[in-house]
Amino acid sequence: MRLLFMAIVGIAIGFFISNCFPLMRVRMINVPTNPSGAELLAPGIVAKESDFYLRRLWGKPTEDLPFKQKYLLAFTVGYGQRFNIDAALKKFSSNFTIMLFHYDGVTTEWKEFEWSKQAIHVSVPKQTKWWYAKRFLHPDIVAPYDYIFIWDEDLDVEHFNAEEYIKLVRKHDLEISQPGLEPNNGLTWQMTKRRGDREVHKETEEKPGWCRDQHLPPCAAFVEIMAPVFSRKAWRCVWHLIQNDLVHGWGLDFALRKCVEPAHEKIGVVDAQWIVHKSVPSLGSQGQAMGGRAPWEGVREHCKYEWGLFQERLERAERA
């Protein structure tokens, strides 16, 4: 009888709480499954992700997307490089969503190219691709894409084919990659130098003293920030690594290894699909001339400052 009495009392108390505090019941149901901020919503209505697919203004939603692109290509561009971008896009198939970040504020003039009418244009004057990436390429927005290309505008892609590139990335299980660079005046690191005797390489020899560990940058686990390609999984981590107030990205390439494991096996350079970096300082020319120096010199000085600041933050965070 005592157990029966306790059961009846428990049921009564539960009924009282559920009727007097209905919000408590909702939170108990939704907190484990809903993202932060959506705890009050029924889980079935929560849309956790979005995309860049274009929708029609009529018809049924299920009829909007007869074809969904698998990959995203984002260029940060100025109108002066339009012909180079036009030539580059011929090497990317219809499987790519094209996104242009316009640092010079010029957008409508790009309509001279037929592909531009289907591209996504974002215009904010005098900003870098990492500023754009942090604000417009959130992982929950680009989640539909298997790979995300975040490229500079001054790349010669005559010897590059995007579909073949992705085949090699999949074959060699690369989470972060870049095309090999044809050796020229624009080559900075041996790791990114194209090798003519293989499809992909993941390590290299650098100048004496540069590599304390052959599995660490710049001898391995390293690509440059001019033409990186990220898997969906890797980008979700890299996006969080990008600092909101540091816009040039210097030093980011040395830290990308923190987003994949093991980094010296998951990061590599695709030699069989290669590019040429023209090293055109077009975005740098958007800076302000100081003390008689060219604008790009002031920008370069700020890049070095950001690199040091980023490294300090990494070291401080890892000590904490």
Secondary structure by P-SEA (a helix, b strand, c coil): caaaaaaaaaaaaaaaaaaacaaaaaaaacccccccccccccccccccccccbbbbccccccccccccccbbbbbbccccaaaaaaaaacccccccbbbbbbccccccccccccccccbbbbbbccccaaaaaaccccccccccccbbbbcccccccccccaaaaaaaaaaacccbbbccccccccccccccccccccccccccccccccccccccccccccccccbbbbcaaaaaaaaaacccccccccccccccccccccccccccccccccccccccccccccccccccccaaaaaaaaaaaaaaaaaaaaaaaaac
